[in-house]
Structures are given as structure tokens and as C-alpha cells.
Amino acid sequence: MAVPAEAIAQEQAAENVQTDLLDKLEAFFPGRFVRKDLTQKIKEGANVPTYVLEFLLGQYANSSDPVIIERGVENVKKTLANNYVRPDEAEKVKSRIREEGAYTVIDKITVTLNSDKDRYEAAFGNLGITGVPVDERYVQDYERLLVGGIWSIVRVRYDHTSDDHFLIDQLTPVQVPSVNMQEVYDAREKFTTDEWIDLLLRTIGMEPTQFDDRVKWLMVSRLIPFVENNYNFVELGPRGTGKSHVYKELSPNSILVSGGQTTVANLFFNMARHEVGLVGMWDVVAFDEVAGIKFKDNDGVQIMKDYMASGSF
């Protein structure tokens, strides 16, 4: 069957756009971009956010050379297989640390200040150990450890003579601990508005050549809550269209609350423990299947309304 000349021309134009965009990325964001489709190849049961996988790919496969990319993907797979801590294997990993004296793990590390002992202490999300002393230089270099935690590669040592037993020899973040926005601003000038929109869509895992302009803007609108204060956004649509994916996988600054019951204490402030809830800790709080969420407290909906209107609680 013959292919219409118009379809061929459109396909060629799309390829040219992709090539131009890739050339500009290599010129103005060297070492800062990865192929989004590779994340699916390496996920394979590792329950880590996509942005962590992309950071690892950025370390090993930040090239357009197929050979380098293939080698990088294998390195990332090997790193995850050897060092990622599955929650159900936490005891096995702790035993390995003890028996071998030291072991390197990939886990989400959250740090708090223990004022009684005048030191910083780390908690490992999947490994399940807490109260691990942390050198203050890590806190100074990576402040996000104190706010929500950072996925990191950590060399953990076991000391039989110490009361703490578990100690941190080295900590290296595997997600971007900070962003140099001036670098982004300077590079942005080299892209047209259409190219930048296509780049944003690629960043959230969508292929811009498959959408018309209206759909592109709808996709980009999902990112508004990340950059606009007190922006309330509702998206209606069928399953599998990426509504919750953006808020769950793409940023360490957002959290997705799935359906079920929730409380005012969980979202806003826990009076008993004097702790701020999710709304105070995260830049973006998204509700998945919001129709199924119910507040245990009768005043929860009213507090939410007031917060959405005023931006404070």
C-alpha cells in the first residue's frame, strides 16, 4: 500500500525537529540529558522514583552514542542489582554489613538533628535503621537531607565496639541535590518557545511529535503547580493518561496521596506530636482518585477549602 506523500513529509519534518533538538541539548546541556525510554528497561522491580533512575543514567549513559548508552544501561542495572535495598531483604543486607564489616547500599536517607547528643542522625528508608551518626559536612553540602531526604549511595560500616554499630563512611546523592538555575536560564535563550515546550514534554515522558499544540499545552499545564504558589489544579480523564505519573515520579518535591482515608493531622498539623503534615513539608501535594478520599475529621474539608483559598492554615 502506498504511503501518502503528505504523511512522509510530516514524518520527515518530525525527525528533523528531533535531530535539531538533540543537537541543541548536546551543545547547551552536555551531560544533563538522558533517553527517557531507558528507564523502563532498568526499573525491573526496583521501587525507586524515575528521577533517581534518570540521575543514574545521567552518570553512565549521558550520550547519543548507542554503544556508550548500552554500556551505561548495563552499569545502572548492575548498580541497582548489587546495591539497591529491597524492604523485604533489609535484614539480609544488615547481616551482610555486619559480616563483611562494610557494604554499599542505595536507599533514601533522611537526617534529623539529635539535640540531646548534639549530632546529626540518619534514618534509612528501606533498610529500616535509624539513629546512624552523620558527619555534619554532608548536611552542609546537601541540605535536602533535612527536608524530605535524598536517595543516596551510602557506604555503611559496622563497628562491633561502638554503641551505634552502624556508621556512615561515605554518602553520595543519586538525585540532583540542587539545581543551578542560572545555567538553565542561559541555555533557555538558545531554544525557541516551541522547542522548549517539546523539551518539557520529553522531560515528563511524552513524545511531542504525536500531539497538536492544544494537547501540548494541556500536558504542560500539569507542571504549573510546581512553579506557581497556591495553584489548585483538577484534572479529569481516563486511566493510563499520565495524570498521577507526573506528581509521583518526576520530582522529589511532590507527593502523591492515593485514595482512602486521610486526616487533618496527616495533611496539616499533628497536635499530639507537634509535627507539620504533608502540606507543610512538600511543594506539591496531589490526590489520586480524589473522589475516593474521605476525611476522618468532619472539619477536614473546610480546612482544605480555607487553605486552597488563602494558602495558609
VMD Tcl script that draws the C-alpha trace (Angstrom):
set ca {
  {0.00 0.00 0.00}
  {1.39 3.39 -0.99}
  {2.08 5.92 1.75}
  {0.71 9.43 1.04}
  {3.39 11.97 0.24}
  {1.95 14.33 2.91}
  {2.45 11.68 5.64}
  {6.03 11.10 4.54}
  {6.70 14.85 4.62}
  {5.23 15.15 8.13}
  {7.33 12.23 9.38}
  {10.49 13.74 7.86}
  {9.71 17.11 9.47}
  {9.24 15.43 12.87}
  {12.61 13.67 12.51}
  {14.28 16.97 11.63}
  {12.77 18.61 14.74}
  {14.06 15.75 16.93}
  {17.53 15.98 15.40}
  {17.71 19.77 15.88}
  {16.56 19.44 19.50}
  {19.14 16.73 20.22}
  {21.91 18.83 18.67}
  {20.99 21.77 20.92}
  {20.84 19.55 24.00}
  {24.33 18.24 23.29}
  {25.57 21.80 22.79}
  {23.94 23.58 25.73}
  {23.13 20.82 28.26}
  {26.12 18.46 27.87}
  {25.89 15.53 30.28}
  {22.49 16.69 31.57}
  {20.10 14.68 29.39}
  {19.16 11.02 29.08}
  {16.88 8.93 26.91}
  {13.58 8.63 28.76}
  {12.71 5.24 27.27}
  {15.70 3.65 29.00}
  {14.13 3.97 32.45}
  {11.60 1.24 31.66}
  {14.42 -1.13 30.71}
  {16.17 -0.76 34.06}
  {13.26 -0.39 36.51}
  {12.67 -4.16 36.79}
  {11.20 -4.25 40.28}
  {13.43 -1.58 41.83}
  {10.93 0.62 43.66}
  {12.84 3.86 43.15}
  {11.39 7.01 41.55}
  {12.05 7.65 37.87}
  {14.11 10.75 38.66}
  {16.59 8.56 40.57}
  {16.94 6.17 37.62}
  {17.42 9.13 35.31}
  {20.14 10.54 37.54}
  {21.99 7.20 37.41}
  {21.56 7.14 33.63}
  {22.97 10.65 33.55}
  {26.10 9.35 35.27}
  {26.62 6.35 32.99}
  {24.70 6.91 29.73}
  {24.58 10.65 29.01}
  {25.45 10.31 25.34}
  {23.85 9.80 21.95}
  {26.34 7.04 21.10}
  {24.43 3.68 21.10}
  {27.49 1.77 22.36}
  {28.03 4.12 25.32}
  {24.31 4.07 26.10}
  {24.17 0.24 26.09}
  {27.20 0.02 28.32}
  {25.74 2.66 30.64}
  {22.40 0.83 30.94}
  {24.25 -2.34 31.97}
  {26.20 -0.39 34.60}
  {22.99 1.07 36.03}
  {21.35 -2.37 36.12}
  {24.41 -3.79 37.89}
  {24.43 -0.93 40.40}
  {20.75 -1.45 41.24}
  {21.08 -5.23 41.44}
  {24.08 -5.10 43.79}
  {23.25 -2.11 45.97}
  {19.53 -1.24 45.94}
  {17.91 -2.30 49.22}
  {14.54 -4.01 48.85}
  {12.44 -3.58 52.01}
  {11.81 -7.34 52.25}
  {15.57 -8.00 52.14}
  {16.54 -5.40 54.76}
  {17.55 -7.96 57.41}
  {19.73 -9.83 54.91}
  {21.51 -6.60 53.96}
  {22.03 -5.62 57.62}
  {23.53 -9.05 58.26}
  {25.81 -8.60 55.24}
  {27.01 -5.25 56.58}
  {27.82 -6.90 59.93}
  {29.54 -9.95 58.49}
  {31.57 -8.11 55.83}
  {32.32 -5.12 58.02}
  {31.04 -2.65 55.38}
  {28.69 -2.60 52.42}
  {27.40 -0.06 49.90}
  {23.63 0.47 49.64}
  {21.22 2.63 47.64}
  {18.46 3.94 49.89}
  {16.54 7.07 50.78}
  {18.33 8.86 53.62}
  {16.61 11.36 55.91}
  {18.63 13.30 58.51}
  {17.47 14.88 61.76}
  {19.30 16.81 64.49}
  {19.53 15.00 67.81}
  {19.98 17.93 70.19}
  {20.43 15.66 73.24}
  {23.54 14.08 71.70}
  {24.44 17.23 69.71}
  {24.78 15.38 66.43}
  {23.02 14.66 63.16}
  {21.45 11.23 62.71}
  {20.30 9.41 59.57}
  {17.33 7.15 59.00}
  {17.38 4.64 56.12}
  {14.01 4.28 54.39}
  {14.19 0.69 53.11}
  {16.98 -0.65 55.31}
  {15.00 0.36 58.38}
  {17.86 1.55 60.60}
  {17.72 4.87 62.46}
  {19.95 6.94 64.70}
  {23.02 6.48 62.47}
  {25.56 9.29 63.11}
  {26.14 11.57 60.12}
  {29.09 13.88 59.55}
  {27.83 17.47 59.54}
  {29.63 18.17 56.24}
  {27.01 16.09 54.41}
  {24.22 18.18 55.91}
  {26.01 21.38 54.92}
  {26.58 20.16 51.36}
  {23.15 18.57 50.85}
  {20.51 20.46 52.87}
  {17.74 18.39 51.30}
  {18.77 15.55 53.62}
  {16.99 17.54 56.33}
  {13.89 18.21 54.22}
  {12.27 15.08 52.86}
  {15.50 13.12 52.42}
  {17.66 12.18 49.42}
  {18.17 8.91 47.59}
  {21.87 8.19 48.04}
  {24.65 5.67 47.56}
  {25.93 5.07 51.09}
  {28.91 3.10 52.32}
  {27.74 1.70 55.68}
  {30.26 0.28 58.15}
  {29.61 -1.96 61.14}
  {31.54 -1.29 64.35}
  {31.25 -4.05 66.98}
  {32.75 -1.84 69.70}
  {30.57 1.26 69.16}
  {27.17 1.74 70.78}
  {25.83 2.87 67.40}
  {27.19 -0.18 65.49}
  {26.09 1.19 62.08}
  {28.24 4.09 60.84}
  {28.38 6.02 57.55}
  {31.76 6.03 55.78}
  {30.63 7.85 52.63}
  {27.40 9.35 51.31}
  {26.85 10.32 47.66}
  {23.44 11.60 46.47}
  {21.95 9.80 43.44}
  {19.41 12.51 42.78}
  {20.19 16.11 41.99}
  {20.70 17.80 45.38}
  {20.44 21.29 43.86}
  {19.95 23.00 40.50}
  {21.96 25.89 39.09}
  {19.07 27.90 37.66}
  {21.38 30.45 36.02}
  {22.72 27.62 33.87}
  {19.14 26.81 32.83}
  {18.35 30.48 32.12}
  {21.45 30.90 29.96}
  {20.70 27.76 27.92}
  {16.99 28.61 27.58}
  {17.90 31.60 25.41}
  {19.22 29.21 22.75}
  {15.85 27.46 22.30}
  {12.71 28.74 20.64}
  {9.43 28.61 22.60}
  {8.20 25.64 20.55}
  {11.48 23.79 21.10}
  {11.34 24.46 24.83}
  {7.77 23.14 25.07}
  {8.84 20.00 23.20}
  {11.75 19.64 25.62}
  {9.43 19.95 28.63}
  {7.15 17.28 27.20}
  {10.07 14.94 26.61}
  {11.11 15.56 30.23}
  {7.76 14.28 31.52}
  {7.91 11.27 29.21}
  {5.66 12.43 26.36}
  {6.62 12.48 22.66}
  {5.72 15.99 21.37}
  {5.61 14.97 17.70}
  {2.48 12.92 18.49}
  {0.41 15.87 19.75}
  {-1.08 19.03 18.32}
  {-0.48 22.39 20.01}
  {-3.60 22.28 22.20}
  {-2.73 18.88 23.66}
  {0.86 20.02 24.23}
  {-0.36 22.95 26.32}
  {-2.67 20.65 28.30}
  {0.28 18.37 29.06}
  {2.50 21.29 30.10}
  {-0.26 22.62 32.38}
  {0.34 19.63 34.67}
  {3.61 21.30 35.67}
  {2.06 24.61 36.78}
  {1.65 23.54 40.45}
  {5.43 23.00 40.62}
  {6.21 26.62 39.75}
  {3.17 28.64 40.83}
  {2.41 29.18 44.51}
  {-1.01 28.14 45.83}
  {-2.17 26.87 42.44}
  {-5.10 24.46 42.72}
  {-5.49 22.11 39.79}
  {-8.00 19.36 38.96}
  {-7.53 17.03 36.01}
  {-10.29 14.74 34.80}
  {-9.58 11.89 32.43}
  {-9.43 8.13 31.92}
  {-6.83 5.86 33.49}
  {-3.42 5.49 31.91}
  {-3.10 9.05 30.61}
  {-0.33 10.14 32.99}
  {-2.39 12.26 35.39}
  {-0.72 10.99 38.56}
  {2.59 9.92 36.96}
  {3.92 13.49 36.88}
  {3.42 14.02 40.62}
  {4.68 10.59 41.70}
  {7.75 10.00 39.55}
  {9.25 13.24 38.26}
  {10.15 15.37 41.26}
  {11.46 14.92 44.81}
  {9.37 17.96 45.78}
  {5.93 16.39 45.25}
  {4.00 13.61 46.94}
  {1.03 11.61 45.68}
  {-1.69 10.69 48.18}
  {-3.63 7.68 46.92}
  {-7.32 7.01 47.60}
  {-8.60 6.10 51.05}
  {-8.98 7.83 54.38}
  {-6.80 10.71 55.49}
  {-6.75 13.05 58.47}
  {-6.20 16.72 59.22}
  {-3.14 15.69 61.28}
  {-1.66 13.82 58.32}
  {-2.18 16.71 55.91}
  {-1.78 19.83 58.04}
  {-0.61 19.57 61.65}
  {-0.42 16.80 64.22}
  {-1.25 18.44 67.54}
  {-0.14 15.43 69.60}
  {3.35 15.17 68.08}
  {3.70 18.86 67.16}
  {4.61 17.93 63.59}
  {3.70 19.70 60.36}
  {1.81 17.48 57.89}
  {2.28 16.79 54.19}
  {1.04 20.20 53.03}
  {3.74 21.95 55.04}
  {6.53 19.54 54.04}
  {6.01 19.23 50.27}
  {5.83 21.81 47.49}
  {3.08 19.86 45.70}
  {0.52 17.52 47.28}
  {-1.52 15.59 44.71}
  {-4.53 13.38 45.37}
  {-5.00 10.32 43.19}
  {-8.65 9.28 42.61}
  {-9.72 12.20 44.81}
  {-13.37 11.12 44.75}
  {-12.45 8.10 46.87}
  {-10.63 10.06 49.59}
  {-12.54 10.62 52.84}
  {-11.56 12.73 55.82}
  {-11.86 11.07 59.23}
  {-12.38 14.54 60.74}
  {-15.58 16.38 59.87}
  {-13.77 19.72 59.64}
  {-11.12 18.37 57.23}
  {-12.91 19.51 54.08}
  {-13.44 23.01 55.47}
  {-9.78 23.34 56.47}
  {-8.80 22.21 52.97}
  {-11.12 24.81 51.40}
  {-9.66 27.59 53.56}
  {-6.13 26.51 52.68}
  {-6.87 26.39 48.95}
  {-8.33 29.90 49.13}
  {-5.73 31.57 51.33}
  {-2.60 29.44 51.01}
  {-2.18 29.19 54.78}
  {-3.56 27.10 57.65}
}
mol new
graphics top color blue
foreach p $ca { graphics top sphere $p radius 0.5 }
foreach p [lrange $ca 0 end-1] q [lrange $ca 1 end] { graphics top cylinder $p $q radius 0.2 }
display resetview
